[in-house]
Amino acid sequence: EWEEEHKDTVEKARGLEESPTSSKDSIKQCNQGKYNFWFEEERSKSGVETLILRVDIPKHLSTSLIDVDIHPNHVVVVIKNKILRLRLPVEVMLRGAIARRSAASGNLELVMPKMNPK
């Protein structure tokens, strides 16, 4: 039951992204689930600068109810049928981007290498 609703919400979110009028400036941010989130920037030991998005998700929520879609200028996360769509402060590379979840806190962490680090 939840899986079907989640699948429908993911398809709806994807449909909005793929509209011919979508551009960097037309991305409308939304946080339907009112999730706490924050951005951080880090430099790895190898010198790669990354943008990290952390989202506070309930610890006991099944990972199967979370869908992540990363784009160079924005990110869309569907969490239990609620859409979190955010513009990114910098352009990121899709190659090397990682989505992981903390077993201790349940937080979702998106680690994305920056396109043009300054």
KAPE-V697320 format. One line per field, one symbol per residue. ss: DSSP state (H for helix, E for strand, L for the rest). phi: phi as a letter, one per 30 degrees, with the letter a starting at -180 (. if undefined). burial: I if it has 24 or more other C-alpha atoms within 12 Angstrom, else O. Layout:
# KAPE-V697320
ss: ???
phi: ???
burial: ???
This chain:
# KAPE-V697320
ss: LHHHHHHHHHHHHHHHHLLLLLLLLLLLLEELLLLLEEEEEEELLLLLEEEEEEELLLLLLLHHHEEEEELLLEEEEEELLEEEEEELLLLELLLLLEEEELLLLLLEEEEEEELLLL
phi: .dddddddddddddddddddcdbedcdcdabddhddbacbbbcdddjddbccccbdceecddddcbbcbcbecabbbcbhicccbbdddbdccddjdbcbbdddcidcbccbdddbdc
burial: OOOOOIOOIIOOIIOOIOOOOOOOOOIOOOOOOOIOOOOOIOOOOOOOIIIIIIIIIOOOOOIOIIIIIIIIIIIIIIIIIIIIIIIIOIIIIOOOIOIOIOOOOOIIIIIIIIOOOO
